Amino acid sequence: MKRILDPPSMTLYLDENLPIALTQRFLCHMRAAKLLCKRVSGIFHGQVTRLRCADQSFSFCKYSSIFAPMLREDKEKNIVKPFENELPSAYADRLGVQYSSIVSNVHKKDIGQFFTPRIIAKFMGEFAISNSESVKILDPGCGIGILSTAMTEDFILINPRIKTIELVAFENDVDILPYTELCFTYLKKWLESKDIELIYFLCKNDFILHNSQILAGKESSHEQYDIIVSNPPYFKLPKQDSRALAAKAVIYGQTNIYSIFLLLSAKLLKPGGKLIFITPRSFCSGNYFRMFREQFFNLIDISNIHLFDSRSKAFKRDKVLQETLIMAGTAKTNILPQQLNLPFDLANNKRVLISKSAGLSDLNQRSWMFYPLASLVDMASYQKTLHLPSSTEDDDVIKIFRSWNMTLHKLGWEISTGKIVDFRSKDFIVDQESQDTVPLFWLHNIRSMHYNWPDRENIKGKSKGQFYISTNESGKTLIPNKNYILLRRFSSKDDLKKLIAAPYLSDMLPQYSKLGIENHLNYIYKKEGSLSCTETLGLAALLNSELFDRYFRTFNGNINVSATELREITLPDIKIINEIGEIILNTNKKIKIDIDQIVSDHLNLNKSR
């Protein structure tokens, strides 16, 4: 990034994407419009993206009438052209590759833009089924347009009666619009050669704000669609973002923008219309998505879900590390788009086909299995968590957990998050012990079935002091020294299991009356009194077991291990927990404990599978 100062009042911020000549032409226009008060010397390479004055700050998008035509003219000279008889999706894919090569990863990350690989787009197109002569399609975050083009190619093969396709596409990244326009223009020409009319509308409006009245539950004259297909943007919205405020009636807390795209699209479908999305898996569980799940399951009958084993292969070209899924469903009948508070209807005879592949190369060899929808969503629970088994083993594990009826709450236990936030408590976090310090546990201190404290070596990033100064002010964030189970709140790609828990017994550090727990840890404790030694060891063993890890992975699709999810997990009878803890307590410390074997023996897993 280059910066050019024009003292005393202005700063121009330039990046290095556009030719020198185009930047010079733009500066001439700016001077002519008296937006630059004096000549700026030198040769500039890049796109002027920001003008900052002493008394104001404004975006260049306000002057798009000056800049956009020049940008479009210059870019279109070099945009790839379609080959003779090239499929529209192949052309769209090449356009996407070219566009990705000239924009920064920062730009794509800021707007949550990750282009759909062609093979995924073709796969998603298989779910678009209609026998009508005309069909109305919505692509609410179209990007280049590859999803719409790939789906259209498959759609006309499945439905030979089709005569007219109306496509409405939203995209508010103005830089990509020239590419999208070329993509849809070629698609229209390609369809004309097959005697099919394409009427398309490319909308620059923000999809969420454009349809905000529906989210607010107000009457609306918005049109509805036969098919909605999307790879929406993925990023968290601040609570005060205009889109989050528009959706406040249907979301809770800080949510990811993709969930608003999903819910709004569900409300825009005609009864019986098809919804086809590729999104992260994070909506399946967690308190932030609870309200979304309750609304979405009332609007859509899910028919297909495809899972990817690898977090990196679905969007390998964009180097995205994300647990994603493809979901297809049908809009329920007799639901008005503006309805917000809906009764939940989940018929027992509805089934979902769940398929799985490692990545893209084995999509055609994917495994699959049908599941009753009622077995995937526990309607007796407050959270309405969506479980996604990908094997018969997963299915068996879910049945085991469904057979239990204990929870932390029923046992009189609770789970909380560490109260010490490092940047707020930096004056109290120290490296060396003194008379007024107590132990401070961080995420890196916690291992499976044990903790390593103090640990000043296995630290990534900034220093993490292993002690905490206890004062009248800081003491409010400390907890009494009694028996706990300490759990990591986040898992990394290097962790073999998502749940990593360590038992802590008060006599391990008897010289301290209090403990410090950093905010990246959760801790389980007894609300009245203290966990017994066998309760602590037994529950820690269960949480670290392959059984719990497999179950947790059926609904948790991100790196977070939230207290809300752990409160909802069912547990075996307290007698079994104590028996497991007793065996661990009496095992010779020099012998490596086989947690999975102990858990399996006491739960009779070999017999139940």
Buried (B, 14 or more C-beta within 10 A) or exposed (E): EEEBEBEEEBBBBBBEBBEEEBBEBBBEBBBEEEBBEEEBEEEBBBBBBEBEEEEEEEEBEEBEEBBBEBBBEBBEEEBEEBEEEBBBBBBBBBBBEBBBEEBEEEEBBEBBBBBBBBBBBBBBBBBBEBEEEBBBBBBBBBBBBBBBBBBBBBBBEEBEEBEBBBBBBBBBBBBBBBBBBBBBEBBBEBBEEEEBEBEBEBBEEBBBBBBBBBBBBEEBEBEBBBBBBBBBBBEBBEEEBEBBBBBEEBBEEEBBBBBBBBBBBBBBBBEEBBBBBBBBBBBBBBBBBBBBBBBBBBBBBBBBBBBBEBBBBBBEBBEBEBBBBBBBBBBBEEBEBBBBEBEEEBEEEBBBBBBBBEBBEEBEEBEEBEBBBBBBBBEEEEBBBBBBBBBEEBBBBBEBBEEBEBBBEEBEBBBBBBBBEBEEBEEBBBEEEEEEBBBBBBBBBBBBBEBEBBBEEEEEEEEBBBBBBBEEEBEEBBBEBBBBBBBBBBBEEEBEBBBBBBBBBBEEEEEBEBBBBBBBBBBBBBEEEBBBBBBBBBBBBBBBBBBBBBBBBBBBBBBBBBBBBBBBBBBBEBEBBBBBBBBBBEBEEEEEBEBBEBBBBBBEBEEEE
